[in-house]
């Protein structure tokens, strides 16, 4: 198992923006579909955005038009630009492969995003 380290979360007002980053170790990274997931207490972790090795993206309806996922295969990084944030976006955000494969990447600590006045 290799590590994923998420960063960039914080407290932001409704309508604000944040950019999340995920550093991924390992040589398989550039071959994998990567995604950003989020989890609210009491609910299952949900995929919100994914990106293929070639850069094709897909988004959950709830974030489409507001979030943008990107990656840098040379740096083993995945990013999530989040705009027009609402309180419903409050969650812990994680990156991982899509699907997540425990023998490749274990779940990181995540990064907390709180959208509130």
C-alpha positions in Angstrom: 0.0 0.0 0.0 1.2 3.5 -0.7 0.1 6.7 0.7 -2.3 9.4 -0.4 -2.0 12.8 1.3 -4.8 15.3 0.9 -4.5 19.0 1.7 -6.2 22.3 1.0 -9.4 22.1 3.0 -10.6 24.7 5.4 -13.5 27.0 6.4 -15.0 29.0 3.6 -18.1 31.1 3.3 -20.9 30.1 0.9 -20.0 31.2 -2.6 -16.3 30.8 -1.9 -13.7 28.7 -3.5 -11.1 26.1 -2.4 -8.5 24.1 -4.2 -7.7 20.7 -2.8 -4.5 18.8 -3.6 -3.7 15.1 -3.3 -0.1 13.8 -3.4 0.1 10.1 -4.4 3.1 7.9 -4.1 3.9 5.0 -6.5 4.6 4.4 -10.1 1.1 3.2 -10.9 -0.4 6.6 -10.4 -0.1 7.7 -14.0 -2.0 4.6 -15.2 -5.0 4.9 -12.8 -8.3 6.6 -12.9 -8.2 8.9 -9.9 -11.1 10.5 -8.1 -12.2 12.8 -5.3 -14.6 11.4 -2.8 -16.4 13.1 0.1 -18.0 11.8 3.3 -20.4 13.4 5.7 -20.8 11.8 9.2 -23.3 9.0 9.1 -23.2 8.7 5.3 -21.2 6.6 3.0 -18.2 8.0 1.1 -19.4 9.3 -2.3 -17.4 9.9 -5.5 -17.8 13.5 -6.7 -15.2 13.7 -9.5 -12.9 11.4 -11.5 -10.2 11.8 -14.1 -8.7 9.2 -16.4 -5.0 8.8 -17.0 -5.5 10.8 -20.2 -7.4 13.5 -18.6 -11.1 12.7 -19.3 -13.3 13.9 -16.5 -16.6 13.0 -14.9 -18.6 14.6 -12.2 -21.5 13.9 -9.9 -24.5 16.0 -10.8 -24.3 17.8 -7.5 -21.0 19.4 -8.3 -21.1 19.6 -12.1 -20.3 23.1 -13.3 -18.8 24.1 -10.0 -15.9 21.6 -9.4 -13.0 20.9 -11.7 -10.7 17.9 -11.3 -7.2 17.9 -12.8 -4.0 15.9 -12.5 -0.3 16.2 -13.0 1.2 12.8 -13.8 4.7 14.1 -13.6 4.2 15.2 -10.0 1.8 12.4 -9.0 -0.8 15.0 -8.0 -4.5 15.3 -8.3 -6.4 18.6 -7.7 -10.0 19.6 -7.1 -10.9 23.2 -7.8 -14.2 23.9 -6.0 -16.1 27.1 -6.8 -19.5 28.4 -5.7 -19.4 26.3 -2.6 -22.6 25.7 -0.6 -23.1 24.3 2.9 -24.1 21.0 1.3 -20.5 20.7 0.2 -19.3 20.4 3.8 -17.6 17.1 4.2 -14.2 15.4 4.5 -12.7 15.0 1.1 -10.5 12.1 0.0 -8.7 11.1 -3.1 -8.2 7.6 -4.3 -8.3 5.4 -7.3 -11.6 4.7 -9.1 -12.5 2.1 -8.0 -10.5 2.3 -4.9 -8.3 -0.8 -4.6 -6.9 -1.3 -1.1 -3.8 -3.2 -2.3 -2.8 -0.1 -4.3 -3.9 2.8 -2.2 -5.1 2.9 1.3 -7.4 5.8 2.3 -5.6 8.9 3.5 -6.7 11.1 6.3 -8.7 13.3 4.1 -9.1 17.1 4.3 -12.0 18.8 6.0 -14.1 21.3 4.0 -16.6 23.4 5.9 -18.8 25.9 4.1 -20.5 28.2 6.6 -21.1 31.8 7.4 
